[in-house]
Amino acid sequence: MSQYYEVGDETLWNPSIGASRLFLAHVRLHEDELGMASGLGPMDGDECENEAGAFREYTEALVARHLRTGHHVILALSEGFVATVLVLARRAGIEPDALRAEATTAPVQGDGGAARERLETFAARLDRAMAR
């Protein structure tokens, strides 16, 4: 069995139930951390509707926070989740401003564009692995 993450009639992702439960648990955790809704609704009948406007704001805030932190444990714990959200965002036509090189005036994780590059590489690898 699997579940569906959708925007309108378009399926963004069709993960297994286990992967979906883990992902949604991370979504809710990061909603609390960011103090904002993700735009991802509850899983209803194996479908999760995505409200694009809220998801855009959530993705922007999540990616920006990820790129700003220099805390190695937080980075290790969140990098896969942030990359997964980035894949879904891009499939929904959302490109976070935080990924533009000129978007950040403060040092990014103390290593400039390397953090951005790691996230982009991870997201590209996940995009190929995430079923639609």
Rosetta blueprint (number, residue, H / E / L):
1 M L
2 S E
3 Q L
4 Y E
5 Y E
6 E E
7 V E
8 G L
9 D L
10 E E
11 T E
12 L E
13 W E
14 N L
15 P L
16 S E
17 I H
18 G H
19 A H
20 S H
21 R H
22 L H
23 F H
24 L H
25 A H
26 H H
27 V H
28 R H
29 L H
30 H H
31 E H
32 D H
33 E H
34 L H
35 G L
36 M L
37 A L
38 S L
39 G L
40 L E
41 G L
42 P L
43 M L
44 D E
45 G L
46 D L
47 E E
48 C E
49 E E
50 N E
51 E L
52 A H
53 G H
54 A H
55 F H
56 R H
57 E H
58 Y H
59 T H
60 E H
61 A H
62 L H
63 V H
64 A H
65 R H
66 H H
67 L H
68 R H
69 T L
70 G L
71 H L
72 H H
73 V H
74 I H
75 L H
76 A H
77 L H
78 S H
79 E H
80 G H
81 F H
82 V H
83 A H
84 T H
85 V H
86 L H
87 V H
88 L H
89 A H
90 R H
91 R H
92 A L
93 G L
94 I L
95 E L
96 P L
97 D H
98 A H
99 L H
100 R L
101 A H
102 E H
103 A H
104 T L
105 T L
106 A L
107 P L
108 V L
109 Q L
110 G L
111 D L
112 G L
113 G H
114 A H
115 A H
116 R H
117 E H
118 R H
119 L H
120 E H
121 T H
122 F H
123 A H
124 A H
125 R H
126 L H
127 D H
128 R H
129 A H
130 M L
131 A L
132 R L
